[in-house]
């Protein structure tokens, strides 16, 4: 019979897996019209570059029609940056935030003719370069800090990412995408307590975001804060729970010698992804921990059926030999 140490290994599916699955695609939409400043005339065929403000800053590039109208579908909720350009006009940067399912009114974006903009700049004065992030104007060095943090994080250079993001976050303390990125950097640098503190702020700012709550719950599990993590997971809607979160919660309960509670999480994992052998495997272990070998047997048989060459199947076969 396996010892408890087999069960109490490091959490299988860390929050880093969830971070890596990050994407800009979702169910929201944005739409607008591009017009000329001062005249209100539509600007045909303007280019709109949409970039989400978190993660890898992905997003679509679209082109307005002849009447200046455009629409982008399938966007993730959160903050977005829009770069709008057209020949003969000054490129404009716009930011917008939207909650899950929120319908944003049609955006009216004005572009200034390049000649008019040039006339407005005094020849003896060099304009200070500024950038908008999250709707707030910041100096170029702060924008460079965000960009530097993104580059360092992508390269897994977590210490440099932390340095850059801390500088940016000090200038933009209420801008949650930077706090989210800082949490990723702290997590990658094994500073779990600091990562949790940043994610706490992110979740407090948007408590109805199940993805952020799930990530925080995973971190809490890894930190051993079982009761708080369980409370958060139990409040998540079924649609927001993935198999990793459920497995992590179940393993944590087993490590606390609560196999009965663990079984409920593993059962949800099985229901979520019935073709994955992992839910069956860990539920079988939870039954074994309760000395319920009769209940464990069909789960171990399922492991062997679904993933016969996996390490879990090897363990399952050993358990099956000992089950009458």
N, C-alpha and C positions, 0 to 999 in steps of 0.2 A: 504493500500500500504506500502511496506517495506521502511524503511528509509535508507538513504545512509550508516548508520552505519552497516547495515547488510552486505553491500558490502565491506566496508573498514576494514574487519577483517584481522588478520595476514595472511601473504601469505600461502596458503594452502599447497603447495608442496615445501618444502625447499630444498636447495642444499644438506642437509643431506640425503634426500631420494636417490638422485643420487649417493652420495658417497657410500651408503649402497649397491647399485646395482653393485658396481665395481667388475670386474672379469678379469681373465687373458686370456680369450678366445677371439680370433679375427680371422682374415683372413690371417695373415702372416705365413711364414714358415722359419725354420732354418734347415740346413743340414751340415754334416761334416764328417770327417774321423779322427779316433784316431790312432796315430802312435807312435812308440818308438823313443825317442830322441836319436840322434846319428846314429841309424841304418836305420830309416825310415820304419821299419817293422810295419805292421798293428797290433794293439792291439785288439784281439778279445774279444767280449762280455763285453766291458767297460760299466760302468754305468754312465749315464749323468742325473744329476738332474738340471732341469731348473726352476728358480724362478724369477718371474717378480719383479722389484725393487720398485714397488709402491703398495699401498693398503695393502692387507693381505699377499702379497708375495707368491701367489699361483703359481702353474705350474706343468707340468708333469714330471714323472721320466721315462726314456726310456733306452733301452739297445742296444748297437751297435751290428751289426752282426759279423760273423766270420772274415770278412775282415776289421773290425773296422769302418764300415760305419753306419751312423745313420741319421734320419730325424725326425723333430717334426713339425706337422701341426697345424693349428688353433690357432696361437699365436697372442696376442694383440700387436699392435705397441708400442714401447717404449724401455726402458732399461731392459736387462735381465742378470742375473747372472747364470753361468753354473759351477757346481761342477762335475768334471770328475774323476772317480776312477776306478781302476782295481787291482786285486790281484798281488802283487809284484811290484807295481808302486806307486810313490808319487802322492797323490791326487792333482789335479790342479784346480785352480779357474780362470775362464775366464768371461769377461763381454762383452756384445755387445748391441748396440742400433740400432733400425730400425724404419723407418717411415712407415706410412700406405701404404701398397702395394709395399714397397721396396723389391727387390730381393737381398738378401745377398749372396755373393759368397760362395761356399762350404768352410767351416771352417776346417783348418788343425790344429789339436790340438796335441801337443807333450807331452807324458808322460815320466817322467824320471824314470828309474829303481830304486827301493828303495835302492839297494846295492850301486849304484853309488852316489846317493844323500847322503847317510850316510858317504861315504868316503870323500865327499867334505866338510863336516862340521868339523872344528877343534875341537878336544875333549875338549880343554881348553876354548872354546868360546861358550857361549849360544846365539843362534840366537835371534834377536829381533822379536817378533811376529808382523806380519803385515798382513793386509787384503786388498783386492782390492774391491773397491766400485765404480761402474761406470767407470771402467778402470783406476782408480787412486788409487795408494797405500796409505793407511792411517794406522795410529797406531791402536792398538787393542782398546784403550779407545774410539776412534771415532766410530769404528764398534760397540762397546758395547753401545754407545749412540744411534746409529740408532736402534739397537735391543731393547734397553730400551724404546725408543720412540714408536716403533711398539707395544710393550707389553702394555704400558700405554694407547695408543690410542685405542687398542682393548678392554681394560677394561673401556674406557670412563673416564680415569683419565687424563683429558686434561692438567692440569697444569704441571704434571710430563712429559707428552708427549712434551709439549712446551719447557720445560727446556732441554730435551734430544735432540730434533730436532734443537733447536737454536745452541747448541754446535756443532752438526754435520754439520749444514748448514754453520757455520763460517769456518769450515775446508774444506767444499766442496761447495763453493758459486755458482758454475756453474752447480751443479747436481740438475736438476729440480725435480726428484722424491722426494727428501727430502723437497724441497720447497712446493711441492704439499701436502705432509703429514703434514708439518707445517701449511699450510693453513687450513687443516681439523681440526687440534688441536685448532688453533685460533678460528675457526668457532664454534667448540664445546664449547669453553670457552666464547662464546659471545663477542669475540674481532673481530667484523666484519671488521673494517677498516684495521686491520693488516692482516686478512685473504684475503681481496681484494688485498692488496699490494703484498702478496706472489703469488696469482693467476695471477696478472698482469705480474710478471716475468715469470711465467710458460707459459702464452699465448704469450708473446713477444718472448720467446725462440722457440716456435713452433706454429706460428700463423695459420697454416693449420690444427691444431688438433681441430676438431669441438667439441669433448667432453669437453676439457678444456675450450673452449670459451663458451659453454653452461653453465658450472658450474659458470664461472665468471659472466655471464649475470644474472644468478639467484641471485648471491650475490649482484650485483649492484641493481637489482630490490628491494631486501629486504632493501638495504641501501637508497632507494629513488632516486638513480641516473637513473631516467627513460629514459632520452634521450640517454645516453650512452648505457644503456642496450638494448633499442630498436634498436639502430644502430647495435649492435653486433648480436642480434637475427635475424634481417632482412638479415644479411650477411650469416647466417648459411645455409648450404645445407638442402634440405627437409629431406634427410635421417638422418640427425644428430639431428633434432628437435624431442623431445618427448613431450607427452601430458603435462607433468609437466611444462616444460619451456613455452609452449604456454599458458597454463592456468595462470601461474604466470604473464606473460606479459599482458594478457588481464585484469586480476584483477588490475594490476598496472595502466593500462590506465583508468579503471573505477574510481579508486581512485583519478585520476587526472581530473575527469569529462570529459573524452574523450571516450564516449561509442562507437562512430563510429569506432575509431581505435581498440577498444576492440573487437568489433564484428568480425573483420577480423582474429584476433588471435583465438577466440573461434571457428570460422568456420574451421580453420586449425586443431584445436584439434578434432573437430567432424570428419573431413576427415581422421585424423590420427588413431583415435580409435572410429569408429562409434558405437560400442557396449558399450562404456562408457557413462553414463548419465551425467557426469560432464560438458562436452563441451556444451551439449544442455542446461543444467541448467544455466550456466553462460552467454551463448549467450541470453537466455531468459531474464535474469536480465539486460543485456546491452540494449536490445530492450525496456524494461520497463523504463530504465533510459532515453531513447529517446522518451518516450510516444508512442512507436510503439507496441501497445498491439496486433494488428492483427498478426504481425510477431512473437511476443513472444508466442502466444498460441500454435502453433504446437511444439515448443521446450519444453514447459512445459508438454504437453501431452506425448511427447517422454520420458521425465524423469519418469513420472508415469509408463509408459509401461516397461521401462528397469530396474528400481529399485524402485518398489512400496513401499518397506518398509524403504527406506532411508530417512534421515532428509530432503534431497533436494526435495524428492517427496512430503513430508508433506508441505513444503513451496510452491511447484508448485501448489498443490491443492488449497491453499489459494489464489494464484494469479488467478488461473482459475475461481474461484468463482466471482472475480471482473471484469473479462474480458467478455464483451458482446458477 
